[in-house]
Amino acid sequence: MTVYTFDGTLDGLLTAVFDAFNLKEEPAQLLAEGDALPLFCEHIYHVTTDEEKARRVWTGLEKRLSQEVMRLISVSWLSELRELNTPLFQYICKVFRQGDISRYFADDDVLEVTNIARRVMHEQLRMKQFIRFQKAKDGTYLAVVSPDHNVLPIIIDHFQDRFNDQPWLIYDAKRHYGYYYDGKTVIRITFENETTVPFDLSNGKLNADVLSSDDQLLQNLWRTYFKAICIKERMNPRKQLNDMPRRYWKYMTEKNCG
């Protein structure tokens, strides 16, 4: 059994595809560095990430696949799941051997990549539904999130279109980066020292000294409204958890009364 290992980046995975064809090998697995190796492993090849090789593979995919399928590949990668590495590697190799296989759902690799991409898209839909902004005194709106998958890159256009007349910051506390919109341009930002930021990463709350007074009023009104429309006799906790998983609650105004 031949196993490839790589640095866990998309460029590294694409480089692995290039090297596999160049070496005329069909490795059984592509593992990220640090993953446990299979018990019966005859040969291990360590992939050295090469941007030019990765670019050539990506360009080759663009010639063979529709934009929709290219997006599916990109979205699946945002899952950050280690179990995606081998199926996505095999999927791409099969594209170069067989052409567009995106509808061959009887193929295990196609099915796995497609299902993972769907999970990411479901997460990004929930982010659009459950993100809650707070207004700072300077007029900037802040939202803190920590999604299971790295969905910020595919939801930012939605918020730029919807809130294009006001500055906002959406920050991923789990991945330590965010996007800031100044009313004209969206830029990716990170903080050198997160302990100095004016909000609590554990629940997304702005510090009291920077929170707008009218936003605090609106938060209280929203909580009151949320409680008022809840009819105890019709409450269905199981359905509520299905529609609004508990992991989102800590950043939601109506679920955070502290």
Steps between C-alpha positions, in 0.01 A plus 500: 500500500629845404405795718561868432533757777462878457493824699120521523460789254297502180816581303660199666212275394515627142876447499439141611276449195774637273766279656280188484461537123862597452617193694230282341377392842154445645540546877235342718485795738596865534563585865575831667824521695443357846223260395543137606646287222327175403645183649599346167680777313767402248597847380455854636548799273524845658350766275682833487249773425573678174280795399577462129403132502183585693413775251542264204272239660235762582514639145460147368190452714351827374533369143318178587235609748219753516512797736238324712721195553808716561301680770400164651869408531585837654208486742582145611851618590353762735373212715853465646425130553799268488279221371454703181866478396506155341154518333571845352844389381351190335211707358740739327718218369193333351400825327832498312454135408126494425377857459210654691390237753297738718175308435643154562351466846560125501868592539589521868739792454250705301232434759726590793625826348148600398353424842773695679444799270129484582579506871706814450223665299251412772729663756531819295121520475471474877763769543289736288200421720661508844760777485409777744659845473565748780552870438804676643503868592697584185224350284677174415294181522675194647414131480712218645460142377677164536354271231595135466627568149692794356200667334584870534645522146169386348262713709673837483349594162154448651565747781672748272193503277252514786679750725686712247417833665667438837840384633515155654739235624432126500763316702563125520616434857588140420735585211616838629421712198215705363375733228454873545281711270551876511206586276700456181746214525520167683838410647620191685635582847675332790595630846856470627370482856142384547506587869482868405191479278191685630278192504476164675593214267314249716158655440557778245392780731639845447653657809257729680719805443483465121144366462254751360227593750224460243630152412469391864140622492431308177653184647270522801199561276593204281527268801164621628339442159658155470360397839159649421449300180598170664185301575588242765229259387648491151866477595689215333857491640609219268394687188652822631837330549478356151421839347732699728785280633621581850852584379366826351320618812791670676516769230125552463336793679172318565684207662750704696341694781813564699 
